[in-house]
Amino acid sequence: MNETEALLKLEERRCAAIGSADGPALRDTLSDDYMHVHALGYIDDREGFIAGALSNPRIVERGSIAVRFYGDVAILIGEQINRRGDTVMAGVMQQIAAKRDGAWRFVSAQMTRKE
């Protein structure tokens, strides 16, 4: 598996963990120092993001994702749709991943809502 495939697999795991409210699996995809900027503008650290995802699970669908590498840092950008009951939010997700101790983890993400 190449590095791009490894990151796309990590993102698949993150999305599945959110959809199934699987805290340990979600925690495993995020670095200890993870920061998340939500589409509505507020910021969560790792534990805050996980708590929110577990209390309000949703289906996360991703479109194509562009991946760019800068050494042991990667930027992923692509469309994302969140579905929770009848509520649908479409946006663009930008994620930053870092490879530490041989494993990729997300260190930051920002969702920008599409109008």
N, C-alpha and C positions, 0 to 999 in steps of 0.2 A: 504494500500500500504506500503510495507516495504522500507527500506532505499535504497536498491539496485534498486528497481523498480522506486523510486523517482528520482534517479540519471539518470537512463536510459531514463526516460520520459523527464528530463531536457535536455539531449543530443538530443533527438528527436526534441524537441522544437527549440534548437539551430540550428540544421541542416535545419529544415523547414524554419526558419527565414532567414537563409542565402540564401536558394533557392528562396524564394519569395521576397527578399530584404525588409524585414519587420524590420525596425530599432527599433521600440519600443519593439517588441517581442525579438529581439536579445539582446538588452540592458538589458532586464529583466532576461536573463540567465547568465549575466556576472557581477561580482563584480565591484565596483567602482575602485578598484586597480588592475584590470585584466591586465596581461601581456601575449602577444602571440609571440612565436618564430616561424616564418614561415619556411617552408621547404628550402627556399633559404638563410636562415640565418639572416634575418633582424628581428627586434623586434618592435612590436606595443604595445601601451597602449590600453585601452578599446576603446577610441574614435577613434584612428587611425585604429584599427581593424574593427570597425563598419563602418567607412567611406569607407574603402577598400571593405568590403563585399557588401555594398550598391551600390557602383559604378561598381562592377564587380560580380554580382550574379552568383552562380554556383550550380549545384546539388551536394549535399554531401551525399555519401552512406557510411554506416558503416557496418562492419562485426561484429563478436562477440566481446564483450567488457568485459574484466576482470575488476572487481571492488574490491578494497581492502580498508578497513577502518582503520583509526588511530584516534580514538575519533571522533571529529567533522571535520576531514579532510579525504578526500577520493581521491584515485588515480585510474583513469580509463585509461586502455591501450587497444588499438585494432586497427585493420586495418581501413583505411579510403580511399575512392576514391573520388576525386574531378573531376567533369565533367563540362566543359565550352565549348560549341560548340563541335568542333572536338578535343579539348585538354583534355587529361586525365592524372591525376597525382595520382598515388597510393603511399600510405605511411602508416606509423604507427603513430597514434595520442596518445600522452600522455597528460592527463588533470589532473589538481588538482582542487578539489572542496572543499569548506569550508561551514559548516553550521553555519550561523549567524542569530540570532533572529528567529530561527526556520525554516529557509529556506536555501536550498542548492543553491549556485551560483558557477560558475567556477571562479577561481582566477588566473589560469595559464594554458597554453597549449603549446605544442611543437609538430610540425609535422616533421617527418623524412621521407624523400622521399625514396622510393624503386627504385632501378635501374633495 
